């Protein structure tokens, strides 16, 4: 899942972008409507939706 980027990468850059996160099928639905946020902001909102045992 790609969220709003906070870094501009050069064309020849390689690596894992700061705005890309992996989610399992069970939790993917929690990302709906959050792609306008940064990854950190989105993860904070996702964790707030989870029961304490999962967060």
C-alpha positions in Angstrom: 0.0 0.0 0.0 1.4 3.4 -0.9 0.6 6.4 1.3 1.4 10.1 0.7 5.1 10.5 0.2 7.2 12.9 2.3 10.4 12.4 0.3 11.1 13.1 -3.3 13.3 10.4 -4.8 15.7 10.8 -7.8 15.0 8.7 -10.9 17.9 6.4 -10.2 17.1 5.8 -6.5 16.7 2.2 -5.4 15.4 0.9 -2.1 12.2 0.8 0.0 10.3 4.1 -0.1 9.1 5.5 3.2 5.5 5.7 2.1 5.2 2.0 1.1 3.8 -0.5 3.7 2.7 -4.2 3.5 -0.6 -5.3 5.0 -2.0 -8.8 5.2 -5.4 -9.5 3.7 -7.0 -9.4 7.1 -5.9 -5.8 7.8 -5.8 -4.3 4.3 -9.4 -3.0 4.6 -8.2 -0.7 7.4 -6.1 1.3 4.9 -9.2 2.4 2.9 -9.4 6.2 2.7 -6.0 6.8 4.3 -3.7 7.0 1.3 -3.7 10.9 1.5 -1.9 10.5 4.9 1.8 9.7 5.4 2.5 6.1 6.3 3.2 7.1 10.0 -0.1 9.0 10.2 -2.0 6.1 8.6 -0.5 3.5 10.8 -1.4 5.6 13.9 -5.1 5.6 12.7 -5.0 1.9 11.9 -3.7 1.0 15.3 -6.4 3.1 16.9 -9.0 0.9 15.2 -7.4 -2.4 16.4 -8.1 -4.1 19.7 -5.3 -3.6 22.2 -4.0 -7.2 21.8 -3.4 -6.6 18.1 -2.0 -3.0 18.2 
